Amino acid sequence: MAAPTADVLIVGGGLAGSLLALELRALGAAVTLIDAEPADGSSSATAISYGALPGWPLAATPLARLAAGASQHWRQLERRHGPLGWQRRALRLSGGNRALALAARLAVLPFAQVDTALFRARMPAALRAAAVTLRCQRVEALRAIAGGWQLQLSDGSVCSAAQVVLAAGARVHALWPGLPQRLRQSWASVLALSRMPEGLGPGAAWLPQTFARVALERRASALQQPAWVVDPGLVPWGSGALVGQHTWIPPEAMAGAAPDAPLCAAQLREALAARTPWRLPDGVLRQAAVAFCSSGAPLVGPVAGAPGLWLFCGFSAAFSQVPVLAPLLARSLRSDEAVASRRLQQLGVWSAGG
């Protein structure tokens, strides 16, 4: 293999790739992070995420119990790298469980949010300060070479390393065919408001008790026609807010093209008008391709049959799951530490084997 560009190349500079890069640097690895804005003009999934951090398990699984402690990891990250957008939030829950809604209103349920507008603004400086090499290019081709991997970039240059991590969300399918079938693509649409709706006041998040998106993702493999759902919700986003989540999932044969934006906007506004008491100011529809796993558990670990190639994608609650999983994957990558790898297997996210 030609002289390696880094110890680890990470493809994808969103939440997953950025936090993994910081964890690898903390272990002494030389890291190059390769990312570019989506070529179709859409947003990144990280940029329009709610960034919600419930302080209680959302399911009876080891991963959900671990993810409930994500705020502690965010606070550690901010102590090391400066403010990244983490804030405690007042929480209002809507839904059928009155006891849960009352607990949220009385601030019994611990809740925080990473403001993704602030996260996106501040993360590049944190990466540079940690000596992560940043390449703002698209990866045109990924190929195995003797002793590792080589990436062809959109500016004509190449990067090589013994280990490559695919953390590019919905774009990973274009880079490496034959990924596990449970890794699928959806499209998320939200309304970005320049200011909070009147009467809500600053600093609060309004969320449904359960997201219909999750149930739709579970039945994605059975879809014969595109299906969509709208989840009401609102979180602070910079000086404004993100409102609603429109999720559109095509059958596998139709994956790739974005849904009609005006139609998504109309469906989103109609659903929000029926389910929320707010009068919505005009907002801008933002869309992003999203990677998810129909099993509910992300893919974290080596790609079967491709030594040195790793996956870190398919998260259903990324801002809770990524910060607790990134340190484990970093340790597995850096030293092939058996303890960290076994822990990822116990959490049900280890990707080796399909």
Secondary structure, DSSP 8 states (H G I E B T S, - for coil): ----S-SEEEE--SHHHHHHHHHHHHTT--EEEE----TTS---TTTT---EEESS-SSSSHHHHHHTTHHHHHHHHHHHH---SEEE-EEEEESS-HHHHHHHHTT-S-EEEE-HHHHHHHHHHHHHHTT-EEE---EEEEEEETTEEEEEETTS-EEEESEEEE--GGGHHHHSSS--TTEEEEEEEEEEESS--TTS-SSEEEEESS-HHHHHHHTGGG-SS-EEEEEEEEEEETTEEEEEEEEEE--GGGTTS---HHHHHHHHHHHHHHH-------EEEEEEEEEEETTSS-EEEE-TT-TTEEEEE--SSHHHHHHHHHHHHHHHHHH--HHHHHHHHHTT-B-TT-
